[in-house]
Amino acid sequence: MLKRREKQFKTILVLVDSFLILFSFYLSFYFRFKFIPAPLGVPPIEPYIYLSFFVLFATLISLKINGLYTSKGFIWKGSSLIKIFLSSLFSFIITSAFLQFLRGFSFSRIFLFIFYLSLFLFLSIWRFFFKKILKIFHKKGKFIERAIILGAGNLGKLLVDKLKEHRELGLQIIGFLDDDPGKANFSYEGINVLGSLNDLEEVLNKNNIDGAFISFPYNQKSKGEKIINSLQKRYLDIYFVPDIVQMLTLRTTVEEYYDLPLIYLNPSPLEGWGNIVKRVMDIFFSSFGIIFLFPFWLIISFLIKREDGGPIFYKQKRMGLDGKEFEILKFRTMEVEAEKDKPVMSKKNDKRVTKIGGFLRKWSLDETPQFINVLLGDMSLVGPRPERPEFVDEFVEKFPDYFLRHKVKCGITGWAQVNGFRGPTSIKRRLQYDIYYIQNWSIWLDLKIIALTILGGFKNKNV
């Protein structure tokens, strides 16, 4: 029911997107050489036909990478315009790189500009009206699937909340069934209890039901088996909501191991294409950062050495992806023997900080050598800030969700940092922002954080 509807939407979007990509391509070719004079005349169309198939593939891949074929990306919302723009930009970069390897034929740059501009406009308009079209169909009762929820407890209410977030799927909840006498007149979000679980057959006979969600505790095993048998005889789609769902902070996946179904808790959100694109971004930006900052590093190194003659760099064990330790690289900002007894977290106006160290910390320049960590793969440009292993153990005791930060690579900047939580600030508040980042990760969110870091400046008010 749910997956089937998602597959239907995905098929429609891929087909229409493919048509619009090719339509924009050939329309741009016609417009370019019909209305804008070309010094060498109209070129043969055959090379452009071959190029159109490469562009089609590159654009569809870019749309997929930016999440426009996922359940969250089907429907138009605020970030859709940015995602379509990024998809068009990625496709342009891939196509331009591909054209550099071609010899013997020169493609029109004006044509490429017209094409990607029209592509961005056509895809944006199509995605916007797709949402409007679905609403019209749903109002007319088309593409609607009806379901009931068995169990009106916390799981049932949570399920209603989640389903209402995705009304575009066209799923209509008819009502609850629950054995609790105290819930006979219960209503939640306009959805009423229609009776007890014993009334299941009657409710199914009176209503055209397509599926059911079982959200009562599965310790009622005998009752559950009877209900599932009744639903299966009617060929209905059946979904079981496990009791553990309320304990989960991050996403889950269902896997099968030798015919044994397993629920995989908290897998990394960075898998597949997203992980590849993020790594490519890390290599590109870190390489650029190292080249650009190298002259400044020479000056900083001279100033640190001149002040007290101690080491220029400061290496320290930090905990990264999946709890693996690595050595983070920073410019030394404290006295040489600042931690000779034991590690101590830095604090505002820390007396151990040197004069040049205070300046470096104020403008976050002490963190810039971490571009080397990013290039080596120990860190990412964007992610939760890395912490020392001894402090991680302490924080996990206080905040059980703290370990979730290590499901992604740590970063030079992050969602917590651009929201003002950098340096000696609330661990709990930083954790909340870090978990939000992990739950909602996307290439667009990474680019947004990079932009906010640059636009907000590098000044650290918490040193």
VOPAGU-2260 file (C-alpha; in pm, 1 decimal, decimal comma):
REM VOPAGU-2260
SITE   aa  ch    i         X         Y         Z
SITE  MET   A    0       0,0       0,0       0,0
SITE  LEU   A    1     257,5     259,3     110,2
SITE  LYS   A    2     550,3     120,9     -89,4
SITE  ARG   A    3     322,3      58,8    -385,7
SITE  ARG   A    4     207,7     420,2    -384,5
SITE  GLU   A    5     566,6     545,0    -352,5
SITE  LYS   A    6     672,7     329,6    -648,1
SITE  GLN   A    7     382,5     468,1    -853,3
SITE  PHE   A    8     485,3     825,8    -773,0
SITE  LYS   A    9     849,5     751,6    -847,8
SITE  THR   A   10     761,8     596,6   -1184,8
SITE  ILE   A   11     546,5     895,9   -1281,4
SITE  LEU   A   12     814,7    1143,8   -1176,6
SITE  VAL   A   13    1097,4     962,1   -1356,8
SITE  LEU   A   14     894,8     935,5   -1678,5
SITE  VAL   A   15     781,0    1298,7   -1677,9
SITE  ASP   A   16    1125,2    1422,4   -1570,1
SITE  SER   A   17    1283,9    1224,1   -1855,3
SITE  PHE   A   18    1040,4    1374,0   -2104,7
SITE  LEU   A   19    1106,2    1727,0   -1975,9
SITE  ILE   A   20    1484,4    1678,2   -1988,5
SITE  LEU   A   21    1474,5    1567,9   -2352,9
SITE  PHE   A   22    1207,0    1825,6   -2441,8
SITE  SER   A   23    1416,8    2105,1   -2287,1
SITE  PHE   A   24    1724,4    1976,7   -2468,6
SITE  TYR   A   25    1574,8    1977,8   -2818,7
SITE  LEU   A   26    1374,8    2295,6   -2758,6
SITE  SER   A   27    1696,9    2469,7   -2654,0
SITE  PHE   A   28    1873,9    2340,5   -2965,2
SITE  TYR   A   29    1595,1    2477,8   -3184,9
SITE  PHE   A   30    1585,5    2812,8   -3003,1
SITE  ARG   A   31    1965,1    2854,0   -3003,1
SITE  PHE   A   32    2021,3    2797,3   -3372,7
SITE  LYS   A   33    1688,8    2937,3   -3496,2
SITE  PHE   A   34    1687,7    3275,3   -3321,5
SITE  ILE   A   35    2052,8    3338,0   -3225,2
SITE  PRO   A   36    2293,1    3365,5   -3520,3
SITE  ALA   A   37    2577,0    3110,7   -3511,0
SITE  PRO   A   38    2910,1    3212,7   -3671,3
SITE  LEU   A   39    2958,7    2867,8   -3824,5
SITE  GLY   A   40    2593,8    2807,9   -3908,9
SITE  VAL   A   41    2367,9    2530,6   -3777,5
SITE  PRO   A   42    2576,2    2228,8   -3666,9
SITE  PRO   A   43    2473,7    1869,1   -3742,8
SITE  ILE   A   44    2221,2    1743,3   -3489,7
SITE  GLU   A   45    2360,4    1388,9   -3456,5
SITE  PRO   A   46    2627,0    1473,0   -3192,3
SITE  TYR   A   47    2361,6    1658,1   -2993,3
SITE  ILE   A   48    2133,5    1354,8   -3005,0
SITE  TYR   A   49    2410,3    1139,5   -2855,1
SITE  LEU   A   50    2478,8    1408,1   -2595,3
SITE  SER   A   51    2109,4    1422,9   -2498,6
SITE  PHE   A   52    2118,2    1064,1   -2369,9
SITE  PHE   A   53    2424,4    1136,6   -2157,0
SITE  VAL   A   54    2255,4    1450,9   -2020,3
SITE  LEU   A   55    1939,8    1250,2   -1947,1
SITE  PHE   A   56    2138,5     997,7   -1742,1
SITE  ALA   A   57    2343,0    1266,9   -1562,0
SITE  THR   A   58    2033,9    1469,5   -1469,4
SITE  LEU   A   59    1832,6    1171,6   -1342,4
SITE  ILE   A   60    2128,2    1066,8   -1126,3
SITE  SER   A   61    2159,1    1423,8    -994,2
SITE  LEU   A   62    1787,2    1434,5    -909,0
SITE  LYS   A   63    1821,0    1103,0    -725,3
SITE  ILE   A   64    2128,1    1219,3    -530,5
SITE  ASN   A   65    1940,6    1529,6    -416,2
SITE  GLY   A   66    1656,2    1316,8    -278,2
SITE  LEU   A   67    1389,5    1411,8    -532,4
SITE  TYR   A   68    1288,2    1047,3    -584,1
SITE  THR   A   69    1245,4     965,4    -214,6
SITE  SER   A   70     919,0     977,7     -18,8
SITE  LYS   A   71    1030,3    1309,5     134,6
SITE  GLY   A   72    1123,0    1456,3    -202,7
SITE  PHE   A   73     814,0    1363,9    -405,7
SITE  ILE   A   74     607,6    1665,6    -307,5
SITE  TRP   A   75     687,8    2032,9    -353,9
SITE  LYS   A   76     804,5    2221,3     -45,8
SITE  GLY   A   77    1038,5    2505,7      45,7
SITE  SER   A   78    1362,9    2320,8     -25,2
SITE  SER   A   79    1246,3    2168,8    -356,5
SITE  LEU   A   80    1353,8    2471,8    -560,0
SITE  ILE   A   81    1705,1    2454,9    -414,4
SITE  LYS   A   82    1726,5    2079,2    -475,3
SITE  ILE   A   83    1620,5    2120,0    -838,5
SITE  PHE   A   84    1874,8    2399,1    -881,9
SITE  LEU   A   85    2150,7    2182,4    -730,3
SITE  SER   A   86    2047,8    1889,0    -950,5
SITE  SER   A   87    2069,4    2109,2   -1260,0
SITE  LEU   A   88    2404,9    2243,9   -1143,0
SITE  PHE   A   89    2546,2    1894,5   -1075,2
SITE  SER   A   90    2427,0    1776,9   -1416,5
SITE  PHE   A   91    2589,5    2079,5   -1579,9
SITE  ILE   A   92    2921,2    2010,5   -1403,3
SITE  ILE   A   93    2915,0    1641,3   -1500,2
SITE  THR   A   94    2825,2    1723,0   -1861,5
SITE  SER   A   95    3090,9    1995,0   -1887,2
SITE  ALA   A   96    3354,8    1756,6   -1753,0
SITE  PHE   A   97    3241,4    1491,9   -2002,8
SITE  LEU   A   98    3266,9    1737,4   -2293,9
SITE  GLN   A   99    3627,7    1815,1   -2203,4
SITE  PHE   A  100    3720,5    1460,6   -2305,5
SITE  LEU   A  101    3553,3    1484,5   -2645,9
SITE  ARG   A  102    3766,3    1574,6   -2943,4
SITE  GLY   A  103    3669,8    1679,2   -3293,2
SITE  PHE   A  104    3339,5    1851,3   -3212,9
SITE  SER   A  105    3262,1    2170,6   -3023,3
SITE  PHE   A  106    2924,4    2207,8   -2852,0
SITE  SER   A  107    2762,7    2548,9   -2817,2
SITE  ARG   A  108    2805,0    2702,9   -2471,1
SITE  ILE   A  109    2506,9    2929,8   -2534,5
SITE  PHE   A  110    2300,9    2617,9   -2604,4
SITE  LEU   A  111    2408,3    2458,5   -2274,1
SITE  PHE   A  112    2319,0    2775,1   -2082,8
SITE  ILE   A  113    1973,0    2793,9   -2245,1
SITE  PHE   A  114    1915,9    2423,0   -2186,0
SITE  TYR   A  115    1997,6    2418,8   -1813,6
SITE  LEU   A  116    1801,0    2738,2   -1753,4
SITE  SER   A  117    1493,2    2595,0   -1927,0
SITE  LEU   A  118    1543,5    2259,3   -1752,9
SITE  PHE   A  119    1543,6    2427,4   -1411,9
SITE  LEU   A  120    1224,2    2618,2   -1498,8
SITE  PHE   A  121    1038,5    2318,4   -1646,6
SITE  LEU   A  122    1127,0    2082,1   -1359,1
SITE  SER   A  123    1032,3    2342,7   -1096,9
SITE  ILE   A  124     695,0    2413,3   -1259,8
SITE  TRP   A  125     623,1    2041,1   -1303,6
SITE  ARG   A  126     704,2    1950,7    -942,3
SITE  PHE   A  127     496,3    2243,4    -816,2
SITE  PHE   A  128     189,0    2140,7   -1018,7
SITE  PHE   A  129     232,9    1770,8    -936,4
SITE  LYS   A  130     133,9    1854,1    -578,8
SITE  LYS   A  131    -166,1    2056,9    -701,3
SITE  ILE   A  132    -275,4    1776,6    -933,8
SITE  LEU   A  133    -264,1    1520,8    -651,1
SITE  LYS   A  134    -479,7    1745,4    -431,3
SITE  ILE   A  135    -741,0    1775,1    -706,6
SITE  PHE   A  136    -752,7    1397,5    -754,2
SITE  HIS   A  137    -775,8    1334,9    -379,9
SITE  LYS   A  138   -1068,4    1578,4    -345,1
SITE  LYS   A  139   -1248,5    1380,4    -615,1
SITE  GLY   A  140   -1177,5    1055,2    -431,2
SITE  LYS   A  141    -923,0     935,9    -684,4
SITE  PHE   A  142    -598,7     758,3    -588,0
SITE  ILE   A  143    -722,6     719,9    -228,5
SITE  GLU   A  144    -651,3     409,9     -19,7
SITE  ARG   A  145    -846,1     345,8     300,1
SITE  ALA   A  146    -699,9     188,0     612,1
SITE  ILE   A  147    -782,1     117,3     976,3
SITE  ILE   A  148    -556,3     126,5    1280,1
SITE  LEU   A  149    -585,5    -160,2    1529,0
SITE  GLY   A  150    -492,4      -6,7    1863,1
SITE  ALA   A  151    -560,7     350,2    1977,9
SITE  GLY   A  152    -271,9     378,4    2223,6
SITE  ASN   A  153      44,8     583,3    2193,0
SITE  LEU   A  154     164,9     378,1    1896,0
SITE  GLY   A  155    -161,3     436,4    1712,8
SITE  LYS   A  156    -150,6     810,5    1776,9
SITE  LEU   A  157     213,2     828,4    1668,3
SITE  LEU   A  158     119,3     648,1    1347,5
SITE  VAL   A  159    -158,8     900,1    1276,8
SITE  ASP   A  160      86,1    1187,6    1323,4
SITE  LYS   A  161     335,5    1034,1    1081,5
SITE  LEU   A  162      73,6     952,5     818,1
SITE  LYS   A  163     -69,4    1304,4     833,8
SITE  GLU   A  164     276,3    1441,3     753,5
SITE  HIS   A  165     247,7    1266,0     415,1
SITE  ARG   A  166    -109,5    1330,8     304,7
SITE  GLU   A  167      11,7    1334,8     -54,8
SITE  LEU   A  168      22,5     952,5     -46,7
SITE  GLY   A  169    -357,3     959,9     -46,4
SITE  LEU   A  170    -394,9     735,6     258,0
SITE  GLN   A  171    -723,1     784,8     444,1
SITE  ILE   A  172    -755,9     647,4     798,5
SITE  ILE   A  173   -1115,1     532,1     853,8
SITE  GLY   A  174   -1084,1     482,5    1229,1
SITE  PHE   A  175    -938,8     292,1    1524,3
SITE  LEU   A  176   -1033,7     -42,2    1675,0
SITE  ASP   A  177    -939,3     -89,3    2041,4
SITE  ASP   A  178   -1044,5    -325,7    2322,2
SITE  ASP   A  179   -1001,4     -66,6    2599,4
SITE  PRO   A  180   -1356,0      18,5    2726,5
SITE  GLY   A  181   -1228,4     360,6    2832,6
SITE  LYS   A  182   -1163,1     447,0    2469,1
SITE  ALA   A  183   -1513,8     378,9    2341,0
SITE  ASN   A  184   -1565,9     749,3    2266,9
SITE  PHE   A  185   -1199,8     824,8    2198,5
SITE  SER   A  186   -1105,2    1052,3    1908,2
SITE  TYR   A  187    -763,8    1168,4    1791,5
SITE  GLU   A  188    -703,4    1419,7    1512,5
SITE  GLY   A  189   -1060,3    1367,6    1394,0
SITE  ILE   A  190   -1025,4     987,7    1380,6
SITE  ASN   A  191   -1270,8     795,9    1601,7
SITE  VAL   A  192   -1270,1     453,5    1766,0
SITE  LEU   A  193   -1519,6     245,5    1564,9
SITE  GLY   A  194   -1539,2     -42,6    1809,4
SITE  SER   A  195   -1337,2    -322,4    1966,0
SITE  LEU   A  196   -1107,8    -567,0    1788,9
SITE  ASN   A  197   -1396,3    -816,2    1792,6
SITE  ASP   A  198   -1582,3    -579,5    1557,9
SITE  LEU   A  199   -1314,8    -616,2    1289,4
SITE  GLU   A  200   -1525,0    -828,5    1050,8
SITE  GLU   A  201   -1821,1    -591,3    1076,6
SITE  VAL   A  202   -1603,6    -283,9    1011,7
SITE  LEU   A  203   -1439,5    -453,0     713,0
SITE  ASN   A  204   -1780,3    -545,4     569,0
SITE  LYS   A  205   -1916,7    -190,2     603,7
SITE  ASN   A  206   -1610,4     -10,8     468,4
SITE  ASN   A  207   -1402,8     -58,9     157,7
SITE  ILE   A  208   -1071,0    -114,7     338,9
SITE  ASP   A  209    -742,3    -153,8     151,6
SITE  GLY   A  210    -508,3    -212,0     446,1
SITE  ALA   A  211    -459,9    -222,5     821,5
SITE  PHE   A  212    -197,5    -107,2    1070,2
SITE  ILE   A  213    -150,4    -324,8    1379,2
SITE  SER   A  214     -31,4     -99,1    1660,6
SITE  PHE   A  215    -131,2    -285,4    1976,3
SITE  PRO   A  216     136,0    -463,0    2189,0
SITE  TYR   A  217     228,8    -795,5    2036,2
SITE  ASN   A  218     221,0    -969,2    2373,2
SITE  GLN   A  219    -146,3   -1026,9    2284,6
SITE  LYS   A  220     -20,5   -1304,9    2059,5
SITE  SER   A  221    -334,3   -1516,7    2019,8
SITE  LYS   A  222    -545,3   -1211,0    1938,3
SITE  GLY   A  223    -285,2   -1091,3    1687,8
SITE  GLU   A  224    -278,5   -1422,6    1501,6
SITE  LYS   A  225    -657,2   -1427,2    1471,2
SITE  ILE   A  226    -666,5   -1070,6    1337,6
SITE  ILE   A  227    -387,3   -1131,8    1086,3
SITE  ASN   A  228    -569,6   -1440,1     955,1
SITE  SER   A  229    -887,7   -1235,1     906,5
SITE  LEU   A  230    -701,5    -962,9     719,9
SITE  GLN   A  231    -507,1   -1205,8     500,5
SITE  LYS   A  232    -826,5   -1379,6     387,0
SITE  ARG   A  233    -940,1   -1046,3     240,7
SITE  TYR   A  234    -604,2    -988,8      66,9
SITE  LEU   A  235    -547,5    -665,3     256,8
SITE  ASP   A  236    -209,1    -498,9     304,4
SITE  ILE   A  237     -97,0    -550,3     664,6
SITE  TYR   A  238     157,0    -335,8     849,8
SITE  PHE   A  239     284,5    -414,3    1196,8
SITE  VAL   A  240     413,6    -122,8    1406,6
SITE  PRO   A  241     668,2    -267,2    1656,5
SITE  ASP   A  242     659,9    -157,0    2020,5
SITE  ILE   A  243    1020,0     -35,2    1998,0
SITE  VAL   A  244     932,8     241,6    1750,2
SITE  GLN   A  245     893,0     497,9    2030,1
SITE  MET   A  246    1244,4     420,5    2155,9
SITE  LEU   A  247    1410,6     491,0    1822,4
SITE  THR   A  248    1592,8     818,7    1774,0
SITE  LEU   A  249    1719,9     764,0    1421,5
SITE  ARG   A  250    1609,5     568,0    1117,4
SITE  THR   A  251    1578,4     190,4    1088,9
SITE  THR   A  252    1589,1     -59,2     806,0
SITE  VAL   A  253    1436,8    -404,5     779,4
SITE  GLU   A  254    1677,1    -669,2     654,2
SITE  GLU   A  255    1642,7   -1040,0     589,0
SITE  TYR   A  256    1909,0   -1284,1     704,3
SITE  TYR   A  257    1848,4   -1641,7     584,7
SITE  ASP   A  258    1469,7   -1586,6     586,0
SITE  LEU   A  259    1486,4   -1428,1     932,8
SITE  PRO   A  260    1349,8   -1069,0     934,4
SITE  LEU   A  261    1569,5    -829,8    1133,1
SITE  ILE   A  262    1516,2    -465,5    1228,0
SITE  TYR   A  263    1846,2    -279,1    1192,2
SITE  LEU   A  264    1852,8       5,8    1444,3
SITE  ASN   A  265    2030,5     332,4    1363,3
SITE  PRO   A  266    2212,4     253,6    1038,4
SITE  SER   A  267    2428,3     532,2     901,5
SITE  PRO   A  268    2219,5     786,9     708,6
SITE  LEU   A  269    2510,6     827,7     467,6
SITE  GLU   A  270    2494,7     535,0     231,5
SITE  GLY   A  271    2511,5     492,1    -143,8
SITE  TRP   A  272    2531,3     796,2    -370,2
SITE  GLY   A  273    2497,0    1044,4     -86,0
SITE  ASN   A  274    2814,1     914,2      75,0
SITE  ILE   A  275    3004,1     931,6    -255,5
SITE  VAL   A  276    2895,0    1289,4    -328,6
SITE  LYS   A  277    2978,8    1401,5      25,3
SITE  ARG   A  278    3327,7    1251,9      -3,7
SITE  VAL   A  279    3385,7    1420,3    -341,1
SITE  MET   A  280    3280,3    1752,2    -185,0
SITE  ASP   A  281    3518,2    1693,2     106,3
SITE  ILE   A  282    3813,4    1626,1    -124,0
SITE  PHE   A  283    3737,7    1928,9    -341,4
SITE  PHE   A  284    3683,0    2180,7     -60,5
SITE  SER   A  285    3966,9    2052,0     160,3
SITE  SER   A  286    4214,5    2060,7    -130,5
SITE  PHE   A  287    4109,5    2415,0    -214,6
SITE  GLY   A  288    4128,1    2514,6     153,3
SITE  ILE   A  289    4481,0    2376,6     196,7
SITE  ILE   A  290    4610,2    2556,1    -114,7
SITE  PHE   A  291    4439,9    2885,0     -24,9
SITE  LEU   A  292    4541,8    2882,9     343,1
SITE  PHE   A  293    4899,8    2760,4     303,8
SITE  PRO   A  294    5058,3    3111,6     295,8
SITE  PHE   A  295    4863,8    3207,0     609,9
SITE  TRP   A  296    4974,8    2883,1     778,6
SITE  LEU   A  297    5337,7    2984,7     727,3
SITE  ILE   A  298    5274,2    3318,0     901,8
SITE  ILE   A  299    5081,8    3153,5    1188,0
SITE  SER   A  300    5357,5    2893,0    1232,8
SITE  PHE   A  301    5619,2    3168,8    1258,8
SITE  LEU   A  302    5413,7    3360,7    1520,6
SITE  ILE   A  303    5353,0    3050,9    1736,8
SITE  LYS   A  304    5720,9    2954,8    1728,1
SITE  ARG   A  305    5828,0    3310,1    1803,2
SITE  GLU   A  306    5603,7    3344,0    2110,2
SITE  ASP   A  307    5733,0    3056,3    2324,0
SITE  GLY   A  308    5943,2    2832,0    2100,4
SITE  GLY   A  309    5708,4    2535,9    2150,7
SITE  PRO   A  310    5554,4    2301,4    1892,0
SITE  ILE   A  311    5350,0    2460,6    1613,5
SITE  PHE   A  312    5087,4    2190,6    1586,9
SITE  TYR   A  313    4883,8    2016,7    1852,9
SITE  LYS   A  314    4780,1    1654,7    1794,7
SITE  GLN   A  315    4509,7    1496,4    2003,5
SITE  LYS   A  316    4310,0    1171,9    2005,2
SITE  ARG   A  317    3948,7    1223,7    1899,6
SITE  MET   A  318    3663,2     981,7    1841,2
SITE  GLY   A  319    3523,4     967,5    1489,2
SITE  LEU   A  320    3297,6     751,8    1272,7
SITE  ASP   A  321    3172,2     435,3    1448,5
SITE  GLY   A  322    3380,5     520,8    1755,9
SITE  LYS   A  323    3715,9     486,7    1578,1
SITE  GLU   A  324    3992,5     707,3    1715,6
SITE  PHE   A  325    4211,4     935,5    1505,3
SITE  GLU   A  326    4458,9    1217,8    1563,2
SITE  ILE   A  327    4311,2    1561,1    1503,3
SITE  LEU   A  328    4546,4    1835,9    1387,5
SITE  LYS   A  329    4525,3    2193,0    1521,6
SITE  PHE   A  330    4752,2    2491,2    1569,0
SITE  ARG   A  331    4869,9    2494,3    1931,1
SITE  THR   A  332    4686,5    2767,3    2124,2
SITE  MET   A  333    4775,9    2673,4    2484,4
SITE  GLU   A  334    5091,3    2664,5    2690,0
SITE  VAL   A  335    5318,8    2367,8    2616,0
SITE  GLU   A  336    5239,1    2184,4    2942,7
SITE  ALA   A  337    4875,0    2292,0    2971,6
SITE  GLU   A  338    4756,5    1930,7    3016,7
SITE  LYS   A  339    5056,8    1761,4    3178,1
SITE  ASP   A  340    4842,1    1623,7    3464,9
SITE  LYS   A  341    4515,5    1525,1    3291,5
SITE  PRO   A  342    4288,0    1637,4    3007,1
SITE  VAL   A  343    4066,8    1932,0    3104,1
SITE  MET   A  344    3796,6    2081,6    2882,3
SITE  SER   A  345    3866,1    2436,6    2771,7
SITE  LYS   A  346    3649,4    2714,0    2908,4
SITE  LYS   A  347    3579,8    3077,3    2837,2
SITE  ASN   A  348    3874,3    3307,9    2921,3
SITE  ASP   A  349    4098,0    3002,9    2982,0
SITE  LYS   A  350    4427,7    3126,0    3136,0
SITE  ARG   A  351    4624,1    2848,2    2965,6
SITE  VAL   A  352    4566,3    3008,7    2623,7
SITE  THR   A  353    4864,4    3198,5    2476,8
SITE  LYS   A  354    4837,4    3546,3    2321,9
SITE  ILE   A  355    4858,8    3426,3    1963,9
SITE  GLY   A  356    4641,7    3129,0    2066,0
SITE  GLY   A  357    4366,4    3362,2    2183,5
SITE  PHE   A  358    4365,8    3537,4    1847,0
SITE  LEU   A  359    4360,2    3206,2    1657,2
SITE  ARG   A  360    4072,8    3074,7    1868,0
SITE  LYS   A  361    3874,3    3396,9    1834,0
SITE  TRP   A  362    3873,2    3361,9    1455,0
SITE  SER   A  363    3872,7    2977,4    1450,1
SITE  LEU   A  364    4206,9    2977,3    1264,8
SITE  ASP   A  365    4343,1    2710,1    1497,7
SITE  GLU   A  366    4096,8    2462,5    1342,0
SITE  THR   A  367    4205,5    2517,0     979,4
SITE  PRO   A  368    4473,6    2239,5     973,3
SITE  GLN   A  369    4179,8    1999,3    1002,6
SITE  PHE   A  370    4139,0    2036,9     626,6
SITE  ILE   A  371    4423,4    1782,2     621,8
SITE  ASN   A  372    4212,9    1546,4     838,2
SITE  VAL   A  373    3926,4    1592,6     591,0
SITE  LEU   A  374    4148,2    1516,1     291,7
SITE  LEU   A  375    4278,8    1200,9     466,1
SITE  GLY   A  376    3920,9    1085,0     530,5
SITE  ASP   A  377    3927,1    1100,7     911,9
SITE  MET   A  378    3678,8    1388,0     912,7
SITE  SER   A  379    3426,1    1556,0     686,5
SITE  LEU   A  380    3383,5    1923,4     611,8
SITE  VAL   A  381    3040,6    1917,7     779,6
SITE  GLY   A  382    2938,8    1703,6    1076,7
SITE  PRO   A  383    2926,0    1696,1    1457,2
SITE  ARG   A  384    3244,8    1829,3    1614,6
SITE  PRO   A  385    3480,9    1550,2    1731,2
SITE  GLU   A  386    3540,0    1496,4    2102,9
SITE  ARG   A  387    3805,5    1322,7    2312,5
SITE  PRO   A  388    3738,6     954,7    2394,9
SITE  GLU   A  389    3753,0    1015,3    2772,5
SITE  PHE   A  390    3491,6    1290,4    2746,5
SITE  VAL   A  391    3272,6    1080,0    2514,5
SITE  ASP   A  392    3248,7     806,7    2780,4
SITE  GLU   A  393    3144,1    1070,1    3032,9
SITE  PHE   A  394    2884,7    1227,6    2801,2
SITE  VAL   A  395    2729,7     891,7    2704,8
SITE  GLU   A  396    2663,9     825,7    3075,0
SITE  LYS   A  397    2475,5    1156,2    3103,3
SITE  PHE   A  398    2313,6    1155,9    2758,6
SITE  PRO   A  399    2246,0     802,7    2620,4
SITE  ASP   A  400    2183,0     940,4    2268,9
SITE  TYR   A  401    2533,3    1087,7    2252,1
SITE  PHE   A  402    2672,0     780,1    2073,6
SITE  LEU   A  403    2447,4     859,5    1774,4
SITE  ARG   A  404    2683,8    1143,8    1681,4
SITE  HIS   A  405    2931,6     878,5    1571,1
SITE  LYS   A  406    2703,8     734,2    1301,0
SITE  VAL   A  407    2851,8     997,9    1066,4
SITE  LYS   A  408    3198,6    1146,4    1025,4
SITE  CYS   A  409    3277,0    1438,3    1253,4
SITE  GLY   A  410    3326,8    1774,7    1085,6
SITE  ILE   A  411    3508,9    2107,8    1092,2
SITE  THR   A  412    3174,2    2287,8    1111,4
SITE  GLY   A  413    2825,3    2163,3    1187,5
SITE  TRP   A  414    2458,9    2246,1    1243,8
SITE  ALA   A  415    2521,9    2315,0    1612,9
SITE  GLN   A  416    2810,6    2550,8    1535,1
SITE  VAL   A  417    2621,7    2767,7    1282,8
SITE  ASN   A  418    2341,7    2797,8    1538,6
SITE  GLY   A  419    2578,4    2945,6    1797,9
SITE  PHE   A  420    2685,4    2633,3    1988,3
SITE  ARG   A  421    3060,9    2624,3    1947,0
SITE  GLY   A  422    3332,1    2600,2    2209,2
SITE  PRO   A  423    3233,4    2578,4    2577,9
SITE  THR   A  424    2854,5    2565,8    2536,5
SITE  SER   A  425    2574,7    2333,8    2654,5
SITE  ILE   A  426    2652,7    1970,9    2563,8
SITE  LYS   A  427    2281,6    1885,0    2569,4
SITE  ARG   A  428    2187,5    2163,9    2328,3
SITE  ARG   A  429    2475,3    2077,7    2094,8
SITE  LEU   A  430    2362,3    1714,2    2097,9
SITE  GLN   A  431    2008,4    1815,4    1998,0
SITE  TYR   A  432    2138,9    2005,6    1696,5
SITE  ASP   A  433    2377,6    1722,8    1602,0
SITE  ILE   A  434    2097,3    1464,9    1608,1
SITE  TYR   A  435    1878,8    1694,8    1397,5
SITE  TYR   A  436    2160,7    1710,1    1140,8
SITE  ILE   A  437    2194,8    1330,3    1130,5
SITE  GLN   A  438    1819,0    1274,4    1102,4
SITE  ASN   A  439    1776,8    1531,4     825,0
SITE  TRP   A  440    2107,0    1496,1     639,8
SITE  SER   A  441    2118,2    1592,1     273,3
SITE  ILE   A  442    2367,6    1746,8      32,6
SITE  TRP   A  443    2154,1    2061,6      46,7
SITE  LEU   A  444    2184,7    2078,1     427,6
SITE  ASP   A  445    2564,7    2042,8     401,8
SITE  LEU   A  446    2582,8    2327,0     148,3
SITE  LYS   A  447    2355,2    2537,5     368,0
SITE  ILE   A  448    2584,4    2486,0     669,3
SITE  ILE   A  449    2892,5    2572,4     460,9
SITE  ALA   A  450    2720,7    2890,1     337,3
SITE  LEU   A  451    2610,7    2987,8     690,7
SITE  THR   A  452    2964,9    2926,8     818,4
SITE  ILE   A  453    3109,5    3157,8     553,4
SITE  LEU   A  454    2837,6    3425,5     576,5
SITE  GLY   A  455    2835,4    3418,0     956,0
SITE  GLY   A  456    3210,1    3467,1     969,8
SITE  PHE   A  457    3456,7    3258,4    1165,2
SITE  LYS   A  458    3452,4    3464,0    1485,2
SITE  ASN   A  459    3399,2    3250,6    1796,0
SITE  LYS   A  460    3219,7    3445,3    2069,4
SITE  ASN   A  461    3260,5    3166,7    2325,6
SITE  VAL   A  462    3640,8    3171,2    2365,2
